[in-house]
């Protein structure tokens, strides 16, 4: 009987890195990077106003506190698959609103 591999947090794709870089706001307050500042403000507004309470909390833990999916699942008492599904739905919501606001 083979042993199951332990779950590895695999959210390290391009979209994930783009969200992290926007939320990090590496511009340092430069006026020349006004677009990235606007992008960050819009994304934060979407997170605060358009996501469910659970989605918002998980997004905050994952992107701002940089807690991995397994630790978030343990904290909420749910499976890591459920956390992954919540993150995916939240990302899709963020993307949908970002496309609307950033036209």
N, C-alpha and C positions, 0 to 999 in steps of 0.2 A: 504494500500500500504506500503510495507516494504522499509526502507531506505537502500541505498547501503552503504556498509562498505567502509571507506576511504582506499585508496591504502596503503599498507604497503610494504616497501622495503624488499623483501624476499631473497635477495642474501646473504645468510649466511651459505651456504652449505660447505661441506668439500673442494671442489675444490676452492671455493672462499677464504677460510681461508688459503689454501696452497699457493695460489698466493700472498695473502697479506703478509704471513710470508717470502716468498722468496724475495719480493720487499722491505720488511722492513730491511733486512740484519741484523739480530740480532747477527751475528757472532762477531761483535766488532773488526774485522780485524785479527782474529786469523788465523794462518797458518794451524792449525789443521782442520779448517772448510773450506778448499780450495774448496771442492766440492760445497758447498752452494754459495761460491763466484763465481764460474764458472757458476753455474745455474742462478744466478742473472744477470751476464753479458750477457749470452745467451738470457735470457728473455728480457732484456732491448734492445738488438740488434734486436730481433724479433719485439718488440713494435715499435721501431724507423724505421725499414726498411721494414717490411712486412705488416703492417696495413695501412688502408686508413687514410687520414687526420682526418676524423670524428671519426673513431674508436680510433685512437691514442689520440685525445683530450678527448673523453669520458673516456677511460681507465685512463688517467692521472688524470682527475677530480675525478673519482670514487675511484681509488686505492691510489693515492698519496695525493690528497687533502681531501679524505674521505667525498666527497659530495654525498648525497643520490640520488637515481634515479629520484625522483620527482623534486628535485632542479635542477638537470641537464636538465631534460625535460623542465622546466620553462625557464632556461637560453637559450636553443636552440630554444624554441618555438615549440617543438614537444611533442607528447604524451609520457607518461612513458612507454607504451608498445613498442614504437619505440626505446627508450633508452635501454630497456631490450633486444630487438632483436639485437641491435648493440653490446651490451656487450656480448651476447651469441655468435655471429659470431666472435667477436674479440677473445674471450676465445678459441673457437674451432681452430682458426688460430694459436694462441699462442701454444696451445697443440700440434697441428700437427707439427709445426716447432720444438718444444722442443723435441718431440719424435725423430725427424730426427737428431738433433744436439747432443743429449745426449746419443747416442748409444754407 
